[in-house]
Amino acid sequence: MFRKSFIAPLLAATAMTLTVTPAYAGKADRAREAIAAAEAKIHTAEQMGSATDMPERTAEARAALARAKENLSASHKSTAINDAIHAGALADATIGEMQHRKDAAVANANASRDADVNAAQQQAVAAQNQAADANARAASAENSAARSAAEANAARIAAQSQPAAVETTVTTQQATAPRKAARTVTRKTTTTRTAPPATATTTTTTVKQAVN
């Protein structure tokens, strides 16, 4: 669209030159037409920014156009035509260069935009991967915590269901039968020995009983 908007005046100037110039037109008319065409081309180049981006060439085209007008005023028709043609050629070259720069700028902008989009997409993918890793680590930690809690709960249940050991002490007393007294006879003298009293024997037995 940019190119069409600036090429159109050139086509209009060329068409005007072809339609206005009859076969019998004199050099003065041809000079005026060449000057008008060159001036239209210079105006187009300036609209494209040549005065800022290519000031030297724009100034040169303007100078050639001014010389063409002066030569025409001085009735130097052939010189005026040549100066106008030179000014138009400079303007054409400037327009071509300006269009090339515009196209290159657009291409660079598109490439930069694509690079930015790719970089943004890569950053988004990296962020998604980091989030996925973080979620995986969190899930693993939760699973480990749940497993530890389950193991602790199972150990607690096992401890509660284990029967408690109760120690019972049973004491048994057993009496010892008294021994008979011994009788010793010596020369008709009888001596009686009394056996010591019976003693009791105590036995302690520990019994462990499981309580369900």
C-alpha positions in Angstrom: 0.0 0.0 0.0 2.9 2.3 0.8 4.5 1.7 -2.5 1.2 2.2 -4.4 0.6 5.5 -2.8 3.9 7.0 -4.0 4.1 5.3 -7.4 0.7 6.6 -8.4 1.9 10.3 -8.7 4.7 9.1 -11.0 2.3 7.3 -13.3 0.1 10.4 -13.3 3.0 12.6 -14.2 4.1 10.3 -17.0 0.6 10.0 -18.3 0.3 13.8 -18.3 3.5 14.1 -20.2 2.3 11.6 -22.9 -1.1 13.2 -23.2 -0.1 16.8 -23.2 2.8 16.6 -25.5 1.7 16.5 -29.1 4.0 15.6 -32.0 4.3 19.2 -33.0 5.0 20.6 -29.6 8.0 22.7 -29.3 11.0 22.5 -27.1 9.5 24.9 -24.6 6.5 22.7 -24.1 8.7 19.6 -23.8 10.9 21.5 -21.3 7.8 22.5 -19.2 6.5 18.9 -19.3 9.9 17.5 -18.2 10.2 20.0 -15.4 6.7 19.1 -14.2 7.4 15.4 -14.3 10.7 15.9 -12.4 9.1 18.1 -9.8 6.4 15.4 -9.2 9.0 12.8 -8.8 11.0 14.9 -6.3 7.8 15.6 -4.4 7.2 11.9 -4.2 10.7 11.2 -2.9 10.3 13.9 -0.3 7.0 12.4 0.9 8.9 9.1 1.4 11.4 10.9 3.6 14.3 11.5 1.3 14.9 15.0 2.7 15.8 13.4 6.0 17.2 10.1 4.9 19.0 11.2 1.7 19.3 14.9 2.0 22.3 15.2 -0.4 20.6 13.5 -3.3 17.4 15.3 -2.7 19.2 18.6 -2.7 21.0 17.6 -5.9 17.6 16.8 -7.6 16.2 20.1 -6.4 19.2 22.0 -7.8 18.9 20.3 -11.2 15.2 21.2 -11.3 16.0 24.8 -10.4 18.6 25.0 -13.2 16.0 23.6 -15.6 13.5 26.3 -14.7 16.2 29.0 -15.1 17.3 27.7 -18.5 13.7 27.6 -19.6 13.2 31.2 -18.5 16.4 32.1 -20.4 15.0 30.3 -23.5 17.7 27.6 -23.2 15.1 25.0 -23.9 17.4 22.1 -24.7 19.5 22.7 -21.6 16.3 23.0 -19.6 15.1 19.7 -20.9 18.3 18.0 -20.0 18.4 19.5 -16.6 14.8 18.4 -16.0 15.6 14.9 -17.2 18.6 14.8 -14.8 16.4 16.0 -11.9 13.8 13.3 -12.7 16.5 10.6 -12.9 17.9 11.6 -9.5 14.4 11.6 -8.1 13.8 8.1 -9.5 17.0 6.8 -8.0 16.1 8.3 -4.7 12.6 6.8 -4.8 14.1 3.4 -5.5 16.6 3.7 -2.7 13.9 4.9 -0.2 11.6 2.1 -1.2 14.4 -0.4 -0.7 15.1 1.0 2.7 11.5 0.9 3.7 11.2 -2.8 2.6 14.4 -3.7 4.5 13.0 -1.9 7.6 9.7 -3.8 7.4 11.6 -7.1 6.9 13.8 -6.4 9.9 10.9 -5.4 12.0 9.1 -8.6 11.0 12.2 -10.7 11.8 12.7 -8.9 15.1 9.0 -9.5 15.9 9.3 -13.2 15.0 12.4 -13.5 17.2 10.6 -11.8 20.1 7.7 -14.1 19.6 9.9 -17.2 19.5 11.8 -16.0 22.6 8.5 -15.4 24.4 7.3 -18.9 23.4 10.5 -20.4 24.6 10.3 -18.6 27.9 6.7 -19.7 28.3 7.7 -23.4 27.6 10.5 -23.1 30.1 8.2 -21.6 32.7 5.7 -24.4 32.1 8.5 -27.0 32.5 9.6 -25.4 35.8 6.0 -25.4 37.0 5.6 -29.1 36.0 8.9 -30.0 37.9 7.7 -28.1 40.9 4.3 -29.8 40.9 6.1 -33.2 40.5 8.3 -32.5 43.5 5.4 -31.3 45.5 3.4 -34.5 44.6 6.4 -36.7 45.5 6.8 -34.9 48.9 3.0 -35.4 49.6 3.3 -39.0 48.7 6.3 -39.5 51.0 4.5 -37.7 53.8 1.4 -39.8 53.3 3.4 -43.0 53.2 5.2 -42.0 56.4 1.9 -41.2 58.1 0.5 -44.5 57.0 3.5 -46.4 58.4 3.3 -44.5 61.7 -0.4 -45.3 61.9 0.1 -49.0 61.2 2.8 -49.1 63.8 0.5 -47.5 66.4 -2.3 -49.9 65.6 0.1 -52.9 65.9 1.3 -51.6 69.2 -2.2 -51.2 70.5 -3.3 -54.7 69.4 -0.2 -56.4 70.9 -1.3 -58.3 74.1 0.2 -56.9 77.3 2.3 -59.2 79.5 1.2 -59.5 83.1 3.5 -61.0 85.6 1.9 -63.1 88.4 3.9 -64.2 91.3 2.7 -67.5 92.9 4.2 -68.4 96.3 4.1 -72.0 97.4 5.0 -73.0 101.0 6.0 -76.6 101.7 6.4 -77.8 105.2 9.2 -80.3 106.0 8.1 -83.3 108.0 9.8 -83.5 111.5 12.3 -86.2 111.9 11.9 -88.7 114.6 13.9 -88.3 117.7 16.9 -90.6 118.1 17.2 -92.7 121.1 20.6 -93.7 122.4 20.9 -96.2 125.3 24.2 -96.2 127.1 24.7 -98.2 130.4 21.0 -98.0 131.2 21.0 -94.3 130.8 18.6 -93.1 128.3 19.1 -89.9 126.5 16.5 -88.5 124.2 17.4 -86.1 121.4 14.7 -84.0 120.1 14.8 -83.2 116.4 14.6 -79.6 115.4 11.1 -78.4 114.5 9.9 -78.7 111.0 10.9 -75.9 108.7 8.8 -74.4 105.8 10.2 -74.0 102.4 8.9 -71.1 100.2 9.1 -71.4 96.4 8.3 -68.3 94.2 7.1 -68.9 90.7 6.6 -66.0 88.1 4.0 -66.6 85.4 3.6 -64.2 82.5 0.1 -64.1 81.1 -0.9 -62.5 77.9 -3.9 -60.2 78.1 -6.0 -60.1 75.0 
